[in-house]
Amino acid sequence: MGEPPCDQDGVVTPHDDYDLIPDDALLVRYVQKMHLAPQDDGRQRLSSGAFSATSKDRDRYRGMSVDIYSLLLRDGKKIAARMPPGHEGAILLGAGCLRQLGLKIGPDPMDAADPYHACVWGVSRGLAKRIRKNCCDRWLIQPPNTAPI
């Protein structure tokens, strides 16, 4: 993975980095409690809201934040230690599946201390439902009382 393309303000622009190989590049999405919906059996299921794009006021290109799992593994990083406050779990998404939906995936390093951050660009409400249904590989950290993927 090289340096991601940036606009005139230095903000990373949507791009597809094919160094993220479909078969082995899995992406970690951190799940907030509000993205767990109750089911009739008393358990919670992951809602499609977990896969929404960042609001335009926070990210002009509306990327969905993820971490590149293969890089986290390579560097021995613990997923639980990276979970932001207010998040309940972490799920793996398949890069190949996301690309089959027409989405772009590329690195978007937050700073030199966080080279693991990436974005998925092009997520709409309808695609968020398809991501939940088709692209979730497995829970890395499964919140209590939640249904399996």
N, C-alpha and C positions, 0 to 999 in steps of 0.2 A: 504494500500500500504506500503510495507516494503522498505528496502533499495534496490535500483536496483543493478544488478550484474555489476561488473566493470572488465576491463582487468588489466594486470600487471602495466599499467601506470595510473590507476585510472579513465579511461574513461568508461562511461556507455556503455555496450554492448547491442546489440539488444535482446529484450526479450518481452514476452507478459504477461502483468499484468492483470489477470482476476478479480482483484478488480475493474477494469474499466468495469462496467457491460454494455453489449451491448444496453440495452433498455434505460438507463438513463445517461450514460457517454457520453456527447457530447464534442467534441473538437473544439476549436476556432483556425481558421487559419486566419492570417492577410494577407490582399490582397494589393499588390502594384499596383500603377497606370499602370505600364507596363503589368499587367495581365488582363487588361480590353481591349477587342477587339471591334472595331466599327462594328455595324450591319447596314443593309440597311435602317432601319427605323430611323436612327440617334442616337439610344441608344447604349449603350455598353453592352457587355455580358462578363461574367467571362470566361477566357480562361483556358485551362488545365495547362498552364504554372504556374498557381498559386499553383499547387500541386506537384511541383518538389522537389526532394530531395536536401539537402544541398550538395554543391560541396565537393569532397573528400579532397581537401586541407583545408577545414574548419571543416570537420567531417569525420573521417576515416570510420565510419559505414554508412554514407550517409542517415541520418534520416531526415524526414520532420518535422520541428518544429511546434508544436501546444501547446496550453494551455489547461489544464483540466478545463472545464467549471464548473463542479459541485464544485470543490474546490474554484474557483473564487467566485461563488455565496455564498458558505458557509462563506467565509471570507469577503463578502461585497465589493469585488474589482470591480472597474468600468472598463469596456472593453476599452472605449475610452482613458482612462488614460494610458493603457498598450500598445496602438498601437505604434509601432516603427515609427520613422520619415520616411516619404516617403511612408507610407501605407495609403490607402484610405478607407478601409473597413474591416469588420470582418465577417466571415461566420462560421456557425456551421456544423460540420461533425459528422455523426453517427459512433460510435465505432463498432457497430455490422456489419454495412455495410463494413467498412474497413477490418474487420476480414474475412468477406465472400470473400473478394478479395485475401485472403491469407497473409495479412499484419500483422506485429506485432506492438503492441502499448504498450508503457510503460513509466513510469515517467523517466525524465532525468533532475533533478533539476539543474539549472544553478549555483545556490549558495544558501546559507541558506535564503537569502532574496527573492528568487524566487522559491518556492516549486511547482509552478503551471506548469512549463515547462515539456513537454513530447515530445516524438518522435514517428513517425510512420516509421517503417523500411520496406524496400523491394519495395519502390515506383520506378517504371520504367516509361518511357514515355507513354507506352500503358496503364499502370494502372492509370496514372495521368488523362487520358481522361475518364476512367471509374469512377474515384473518382468524377470528375466534373459532369458527367452525372448521377451517381447513389447515391452518398453519401452525397451530400450537402443538409442539412436539411432546413436552412433558413439563410437570412442575419441577423446578429446582428446589424451591422452598414452598411447600404447600401449606397455606393457612389452615388453621384448625377448622374442622367441620365443613370442608369443601369437597365437592364432587371431583373425581378424577377427570382428567382431560379426555 
